[in-house]
Amino acid sequence: MNMGKDLANLHVIKTLWGIDDPISPELFQSLQKEGYHGVEVIRLAWLNDADRAKLIQSLNESKLAVVCQVHTCGGYLTEKYEYIYCEAYDVAKHKEDFKKQMRECYDLINEVTAGGFINVHAGVDAWSNEEAITFLEFCLTEIQNKFPNIPVTFETHRQRLFGNPFQTRELLSLLPAIESRLGSTLKLNADLSHWYCACERVFNSKEERDHWWPNLLTSISERCHYIHARFGWAQGPQMADPSAAECESDVELQKSVWMTLMKAQQKNRSGFEVFVCPEYGPAPYMTVHPHTQEPIASLSNAVSYTKGVIEDLYETDVMTERG
């Protein structure tokens, strides 16, 4: 069945990471005209009352949704204006910070007309399984008891609990008993570019050493409610220019994964909705020339190219299968 150009249920999110322009209604209206459904922002975007008010005004005037990103035990600047991403190991500190930041995000989203959800960089990669499960049980309980109406996703990100596929596979195997008891399921944001550089390869199920990958991809897909779609490679989480011919084989492998995740997300979310963010960042994610520190490729071109890939995959594969 020919579905035509139907992207109504594909919600492409624009990260403000790498955008130098200050938040304003004009900036957000321009993003809405580019075809974005919402913006993803970190805590720095609403640390004081004035910035919070400007963010809410800009979202509501542009009719954009918001994805609030939480970095447990991080998300603020030092006195030297250095960004703190994750400063603590202690599980109790991460619990308290999760609770605090979740409340901030929840209150913000409730003032946004188009709504939104929360994405979490959770915990510490060095935690034991016992520490990790204790923390995740706390998070699921908090979400269920205090924030039941807003989706919360946990990102597969280096330095964090789901920083590599094997750590993730182990934790996912331990969660069902807790989820059954709580009546709550952990949702994932699949940012698999981190795994490719952590393991020094883009996984290929046709190769014997990656025979485990289809089963883990299925486990991730069943929990996927959001995708950070960035083309990664063996030596880094971000290709400088994914349109380059030398990237083709790795790009095709990742497109296949995104298609699987988008199809699964249609089933996981109500209303056949799919949320994807073509997330690329400036230096050090974007490679720069030595000495001059000039980027070797265009950040906006990488985002635009990947946005087009996502839309094409959705239209030709995801929607066609559904139709």
C-alpha positions, 0 to 999 in steps of 0.5 A, a space after each residue: 500500500 502506498 502511504 505517500 508522504 506521511 510523517 505525522 507520527 514521526 516526531 523529530 527532536 532538535 537538540 540545542 547542543 551545538 546551537 550558539 543562538 540564545 533561546 528565543 521564540 524566533 529560534 524555536 519558530 525557525 526550528 518548527 518550520 524546519 520540521 521539528 516536533 520539539 527540542 531537547 535541552 539540558 538543565 543549563 537551559 532553565 537554571 534561573 527563573 529568567 531563563 526558565 521563563 524564556 524557555 517556556 515562552 519560546 516553546 509555547 509560542 512555537 508550539 514545540 514539545 520539550 525533552 528535558 535531559 537529566 545528568 544525575 550528579 551533574 548538569 550545572 557549571 562550576 565557578 569557572 564555568 566548566 560543565 559538570 557532567 557526573 561528579 559523584 560515585 555514591 549511589 545515595 547522591 545519585 538517588 537524591 539528585 535524580 529525585 531533585 532533577 525529576 521534580 524540576 523537569 516535571 514542573 517545567 513540562 507541565 507548563 509546556 503546552 505541547 508537553 514532553 518527556 524526560 531523558 536520563 543519563 543515569 548512574 555510574 559505569 563502575 557500579 556493581 550490578 547490586 548498586 545499579 539495580 538498587 538505583 534503578 529500582 529507586 528510579 522506577 519507584 519514583 517515576 511510578 509514584 510521582 511522575 506516572 504521566 510523563 515518559 522517562 527514558 534512560 539513555 545508553 551512554 558512555 560513563 553511565 549504567 548502560 554504557 556498553 552492550 554487555 553491561 546493558 545485557 546483564 542489567 536487563 536480565 536482572 530487571 524483570 523481577 523488579 519490574 513485575 513487583 513494581 508493575 513498571 517497565 524501564 524505558 530506553 533511549 537507544 543512543 547506540 553510537 556510544 557502544 560502537 566506539 566503546 567496542 571498536 566496531 559497528 555490530 554486524 550479525 553476519 559476523 560470528 563474533 557478533 552472533 549475540 547482537 540480534 538477541 540484544 537488539 530485540 531486548 532493547 527494541 522492546 523497551 525503546 521509546 526514543 532514539 538518538 540517531 547519530 552515525 558512529 564508528 569504531 573510533 568515535 561516537 560521531 562521524 564527521 560526515 556520514 554522507 562520505 562514501 567511505 562511511 557507507 558500510 557502517 551507515 547501512 548497518 546503522 540504518 537497519 538498526 534504526 529501522 528495527 527500533 522505529 518499528 518497535 517504538 510504534 508498538 511501545 508508544 501509544 498512537 504509533 508515535 516515533 521519537 527520534 533525535 538526529 543528535 550531533 555535537 560540536 568539538 570534541 564530538 566533531 573532529 577539529 583540525 590541530 592548532 586552528 581548532 576549526 571543525 573538519 566538516 559541517 555540523 549542520 550538514 551532518 544533522 540535516 543528512 541524518 534527519 533526511 535518512 530518518 524521514 526516508 526510513 520512516 516513510 519507505 520502511 516503517 510506514 509501508 510495513 504498518 500500511 
